[in-house]
Every structure is written in structure tokens, then in C-alpha cells.
Amino acid sequence: MHADFRGLIKMIKAIRIDEDFPSKREFDGLRDFLELLGCRNETGAVEKQSREVTLSAPLAKIAIGWEAGAKEVGNPWNFAIEVDDPDAAHALLCEKGYEILSDVSEYQTGWRQFVVRILPGFNVAVLGAPDDWMGMKCSGVLHAEGRHFAVVVSRFNSFITQRLAQGAVDALTRLGAKREDIRVVEVPGAFEIPSISRSLAETGEYDAIICIGCLLRGDTAHYDVIVNEVTRGIGQSAQETGVPHAFGVLTCDTLEQAIDRAGLKMGNKGFEAALAAVEMANLRGAGSSQLSAVSEKGHRSRVSGVRKNRKPSPSRKRKTQS
């Protein structure tokens, strides 16, 4: 910032945008639109019938930028409004009969921008994201279409593990994954899960690995040794390969506890592990550039209401699965 302007920042009290319209119909149309979206009418009762009105918003921002040829291209809107919940704003405006000229959404972050025609020749851009996004939160979406998954299942205690595996496959297909994009691999016991999971992850063919097993406590220390090794191995495989591993290995004291978690009153933990795998696959798929955009670059583009077109990343080549 130029040194000459630093002292003026503390003097600014409010930002004003003054706009005059040639007719009362246009004036009323924009006033009603802004009040509908939550602007406060500061005009006193005596001034209600005047030719002027002052509307205020809880937060003001000024967005400026530089781009060659910007003057010639221009914006398709006269000014932009940032809202807390663009989805709710869109529904409300459609309900009131406003014409939506364009609508762009960013699937991974929840960011949305649409342009509304208020008056002939006068358009307003409405933009924003839900409060839990806005650069403060980033999580994966539950959308499995186009993703590839491997389900590693222990045959030991198959009475339980097969039900967990069925729950995992059910969750994946419900979320859009194709059957041919889900590979189920059986191993003798839970101890073998980390080794095969790592081998599958290193192929680069899978977006996430779902680890399914069941360990029941016995009379010796064998249970504690296996639990620790399986947990450590799965976690280490995920960290070192970069491929998400969902932990669907039950560690129960009794068979009754395992049965309850394989589809009875405690739900199906295989189903839940698959949900976690899908979310992590999408979060990982967003990549570090997406996370950076949410926390850094996204701030400027969201304020200004301009989203740059991005070239789609080349699809990853995958080997034919057996």
C-alpha cells in the first residue's frame, strides 16, 4: 500500500455507492431486491416517500484488480453482493420470480455465484459460500462416481467380516461408484491387511483403500499384539503412500459386540468406513492447490466475485483390473 494513503484508512467510516435511476419503477425494483436479501433501510419514516433511500449491509468490501483488456470486456453485472448462504438466496429469488442469467458453482468448496436481472440493463451478481466454508473449513464430499476403491477383507471371523464388506460395497455403490471400480481382495487374517493394502495403494490405481477385519479378545496377549500391529501397519501405509486407508477393523471383547457392529443396533462399521474412504478420496483429489485456493487465492476471487476458468487436470491412467 502506498505510504500516502496509510493515514486515511482509519478515517473511513463507510463505503457509499450512489446510483440514480430514470424512473421510480427501476428505483423501487432495486430497493425491493436489496431489502429482500437483508439490507437495512435506514431511511426515516418521513423520508419514505422521497426520491432517495439509504440501504446498509453488515459488511462492506472493495474489490479491485488488474487484467489486460478488462475495460473492453467489462462485467456482466453492475455490482456484486456477497451473502452468507447463496443457495438460500437463489431459492428465495427464484420464488420471487427473478430471472437468473447465469449460475456457477464450485463443487469442492461450496462456492456459488449467480447473476440476477433486476431491471432491464441492470444486473446484480450474488456470490458466496455457506458459513462453514468461506476459507475456514475444507472437507471431502460424499460422491464416489468416477473413483476407484479397493476393499481388503480378512477371512478370519468371516461371519462378521463378510457383512462388513457387504456394507462397504453397498455404501460405495449408493454414492455412485460402479461395481467394476470396486475391487474386493480377501486375506487370511487381520495381520495380513496392512501388507496387501500397501501393495494395492502403491499401484496408483485406487483413490482409497477400505480395510475390513474383526478381532475378538481371547485369553492371551495375542489379541493386543495383533491389534497394535494392524493399526500401526494400516496407518503407516496410508501415510507413506498418500492413499487414504479407511479403518474398518473391529476390535471387540465379545462376539455379541461384533455382531452389533456388523449391521445390528450399532450400525454397520463397514458402511461407515466406506463413507470415510469416499470423503477422504475426494479431499485428497482436491489436491494441495485446491486447499491453497480455499485459504489464500479463494479469498480475493470470492471478494471480487470472479472465478478464473481452470483447465481440467489430465485423468490418471489406470491399469485394467482383474
C-alpha positions in Angstrom: 0.0 0.0 0.0 1.2 3.5 -0.9 2.5 5.4 2.1 0.5 8.5 1.3 -2.8 6.5 1.9 -2.0 4.7 5.1 -3.1 7.6 7.3 -6.5 7.7 5.6 -7.5 4.1 6.4 -8.6 5.0 9.9 -10.7 7.9 8.7 -13.0 5.8 6.6 -16.4 5.5 8.2 -18.5 3.9 5.4 -18.4 3.0 1.7 -21.2 4.5 -0.4 -22.4 3.6 -3.8 -24.8 6.2 -5.2 -26.9 5.2 -8.2 -29.7 7.3 -9.8 -32.4 5.7 -12.0 -34.5 7.5 -14.6 -37.8 6.1 -13.2 -39.5 5.2 -9.9 -40.2 1.7 -11.2 -36.5 1.0 -11.5 -35.7 2.7 -8.2 -38.3 0.6 -6.4 -37.2 -2.6 -8.1 -33.6 -2.4 -6.9 -34.6 -1.2 -3.4 -37.0 -4.2 -3.0 -34.3 -6.6 -4.2 -31.7 -5.3 -1.7 -34.2 -5.3 1.2 -35.2 -8.9 0.2 -31.6 -10.0 0.7 -31.2 -8.4 4.1 -30.1 -4.8 3.5 -31.4 -2.5 6.2 -33.4 0.5 5.1 -32.0 3.5 7.1 -34.5 6.0 5.6 -36.7 7.6 8.3 -40.5 7.4 8.2 -40.8 11.0 6.9 -38.4 10.3 4.1 -40.2 7.1 2.9 -41.9 8.8 0.0 -38.7 10.7 -1.1 -36.7 10.0 -4.2 -33.8 8.7 -2.2 -33.2 5.8 0.1 -30.1 4.6 2.1 -29.6 0.9 2.5 -26.9 -0.6 4.6 -25.2 -4.0 4.9 -23.4 -5.5 7.9 -20.1 -5.7 6.0 -18.6 -3.6 3.2 -15.7 -4.6 0.9 -13.9 -3.1 -2.0 -12.5 -5.4 -4.6 -10.1 -4.1 -7.2 -7.9 -6.0 -9.7 -5.9 -5.6 -12.9 -6.3 -7.6 -16.1 -5.4 -6.6 -19.7 -8.4 -5.7 -21.7 -10.7 -5.6 -18.7 -12.2 -2.3 -19.8 -13.2 -3.6 -23.2 -14.7 -6.9 -21.8 -16.4 -5.4 -18.8 -18.5 -7.2 -16.1 -21.9 -8.8 -17.0 -23.2 -7.2 -13.8 -23.4 -3.7 -12.3 -22.3 -4.6 -8.8 -22.0 -7.7 -6.7 -23.5 -8.8 -3.3 -21.8 -11.3 -1.0 -24.3 -13.4 1.0 -24.0 -15.9 3.9 -25.8 -18.7 2.0 -26.0 -18.4 -1.8 -28.2 -21.5 -2.0 -30.9 -20.0 0.2 -30.6 -16.6 -1.7 -31.0 -18.4 -5.0 -34.1 -20.3 -3.8 -35.6 -17.1 -2.4 -35.1 -15.1 -5.6 -36.4 -17.8 -7.8 -39.5 -18.0 -5.6 -40.0 -14.2 -6.0 -39.8 -14.6 -9.8 -36.3 -13.0 -10.5 -34.6 -14.1 -13.7 -31.2 -15.9 -13.2 -28.9 -15.1 -16.1 -26.0 -17.4 -15.1 -25.2 -19.7 -12.2 -21.7 -21.1 -11.4 -20.9 -23.4 -8.5 -17.6 -24.8 -7.2 -18.4 -28.4 -6.1 -15.4 -28.9 -3.8 -15.8 -25.7 -1.8 -19.5 -24.9 -1.9 -18.7 -21.5 -3.5 -21.5 -20.2 -5.7 -22.0 -17.2 -7.9 -25.1 -16.3 -10.0 -26.2 -13.2 -11.8 -29.7 -11.8 -11.4 -31.5 -9.4 -13.7 -33.1 -6.8 -11.5 -34.1 -4.3 -14.2 -33.6 -4.1 -18.0 -29.9 -3.5 -18.5 -29.2 -3.7 -14.7 -27.8 -7.0 -13.3 -26.5 -7.9 -9.9 -24.1 -10.8 -9.1 -24.9 -12.7 -5.9 -22.0 -14.7 -4.6 -20.7 -16.5 -1.5 -20.5 -19.8 0.2 -22.1 -21.4 3.4 -20.6 -20.0 6.6 -18.8 -23.3 7.4 -16.7 -22.9 4.2 -15.5 -19.3 3.5 -11.9 -20.4 3.7 -12.2 -21.7 7.2 -13.2 -25.3 6.5 -12.5 -27.8 3.8 -13.8 -31.4 3.7 -14.4 -34.0 1.1 -17.8 -34.6 -0.4 -19.7 -37.9 -0.3 -19.5 -38.5 -4.1 -18.0 -41.8 -5.3 -18.7 -41.5 -9.0 -15.5 -41.9 -11.1 -13.5 -43.1 -8.1 -11.8 -46.4 -7.7 -11.7 -48.3 -4.4 -10.1 -51.5 -3.0 -11.8 -53.4 -0.1 -9.3 -55.6 1.7 -11.2 -58.2 3.8 -10.0 -60.7 6.4 -11.5 -64.2 6.1 -10.9 -64.8 9.8 -14.2 -64.3 11.6 -15.9 -64.2 8.2 -19.3 -64.4 9.8 -18.7 -60.8 10.8 -16.3 -59.5 8.1 -18.4 -60.6 5.1 -21.3 -58.4 6.5 -18.9 -55.5 7.0 -17.6 -55.9 3.4 -21.2 -56.0 2.1 -21.9 -52.8 4.0 -18.8 -51.1 2.5 -19.7 -52.1 -1.1 -23.3 -51.0 -0.5 -22.2 -47.6 0.6 -19.8 -47.2 -2.4 -22.5 -48.1 -4.9 -25.1 -45.9 -3.2 -22.7 -43.0 -3.5 -22.2 -43.5 -7.3 -19.3 -45.9 -7.6 -19.6 -48.5 -10.3 -19.2 -52.2 -9.4 -16.3 -52.6 -11.8 -14.5 -49.7 -10.0 -14.6 -51.7 -6.7 -12.1 -54.5 -6.1 -12.5 -56.8 -3.2 -9.4 -58.7 -2.0 -9.5 -61.4 0.6 -6.6 -62.1 3.0 -6.3 -64.9 5.6 -6.5 -62.7 8.7 -6.3 -59.1 10.0 -2.5 -59.3 10.3 -2.2 -59.5 6.5 -4.4 -56.5 5.8 -1.6 -53.8 6.0 0.7 -55.6 3.6 -1.9 -56.1 0.9 -3.3 -52.7 1.4 0.1 -51.1 0.9 0.7 -53.1 -2.3 -2.7 -52.0 -3.7 -2.1 -48.4 -2.8 1.3 -48.4 -4.5 -0.2 -49.4 -7.8 -1.7 -45.9 -8.1 -5.0 -47.4 -9.3 -7.1 -46.7 -6.3 -8.4 -43.5 -4.7 -8.8 -45.1 -1.3 -8.4 -48.5 0.5 -11.0 -49.8 2.9 -9.6 -52.3 5.5 -12.1 -54.8 6.9 -11.4 -57.2 9.7 -12.6 -58.5 13.0 -10.5 -59.2 16.1 -12.0 -60.7 19.3 -10.3 -60.6 22.6 -9.1 -64.0 23.9 -7.4 -65.4 27.0 -3.8 -64.5 25.9 -1.9 -61.4 24.8 -2.2 -62.4 21.1 -5.2 -60.0 20.7 -3.3 -56.9 21.9 -0.3 -57.7 19.7 -2.3 -58.1 16.6 -4.5 -55.1 17.2 -1.4 -52.9 17.6 0.4 -54.2 14.6 -2.7 -54.0 12.3 -3.4 -50.4 13.4 0.2 -49.3 13.0 0.5 -51.0 9.7 -2.6 -49.5 8.2 -1.7 -46.0 9.4 1.8 -46.3 8.2 0.7 -47.5 4.7 -1.7 -44.5 4.4 0.9 -42.0 5.5 3.7 -43.3 3.3 1.7 -44.0 0.1 -0.5 -40.9 0.4 -3.6 -43.0 -0.4 -6.4 -42.8 2.2 -7.0 -46.0 4.2 -10.3 -46.4 6.0 -10.1 -48.4 9.2 -13.0 -50.9 9.3 -11.3 -53.4 11.6 -13.5 -54.3 14.6 -11.6 -54.8 17.9 -14.2 -56.2 20.3 -14.2 -58.0 23.6 -17.1 -60.3 22.7 -18.8 -61.8 19.7 -22.0 -60.0 20.6 -20.2 -56.7 20.4 -19.0 -57.6 16.9 -22.5 -58.7 15.7 -24.0 -55.4 16.9 -21.4 -53.5 14.8 -22.0 -55.7 11.7 -25.5 -54.5 10.9 -27.5 -54.5 14.1 -28.1 -51.8 16.8 -24.6 -50.2 16.4 -24.9 -50.0 12.6 -22.6 -51.4 10.1 -19.0 -50.3 10.6 -18.0 -51.4 7.1 -20.6 -49.0 5.7 -19.2 -46.2 7.9 -15.6 -47.0 6.8 -16.7 -46.7 3.2 -18.2 -43.3 3.8 -14.9 -42.2 5.3 -13.0 -43.6 2.4 -15.1 -41.6 -0.1 -14.8 -38.4 1.8 -11.0 -38.8 2.1 -10.7 -39.7 -1.6 -12.4 -36.5 -2.6 -10.5 -34.4 -0.1 -7.2 -35.9 -1.4 -8.4 -35.4 -5.0 -8.8 -31.7 -4.4 -5.0 -31.6 -4.0 -2.8 -29.1 -2.3 -3.6 -26.4 -4.9 -7.3 -26.6 -4.0 -6.6 -26.3 -0.3 -4.4 -23.4 -1.1 -7.2 -21.8 -3.2 -9.6 -22.2 -0.3 -7.3 -20.5 2.2 -5.5 -18.0 0.0 -6.3 -17.3 -3.6 -10.0 -18.0 -3.0 -10.2 -15.0 -0.7 -9.5 -12.5 -3.4 -11.6 -14.2 -6.1 -14.6 -14.6 -3.7 -14.5 -11.0 -2.7 -14.4 -9.8 -6.2 -16.9 -12.4 -7.5 -14.6 -13.5 -10.3 -13.7 -17.2 -10.7 -11.0 -18.0 -13.2 -11.6 -20.9 -15.6 -9.3 -23.8 -14.7 -8.0 -26.4 -17.1 -9.2 -29.8 -16.1 -6.3 -32.0 -14.8 -5.4 -34.9 -17.0 -7.1 -38.1 -15.9 -4.9 -40.6 -14.2 -4.2 -43.7 -16.3 -5.3 -46.9 -14.6 -4.4 -50.5 -15.2 -7.1 -52.9 -16.2 -8.4 -54.6 -13.1 -8.9 -58.3 -13.0 
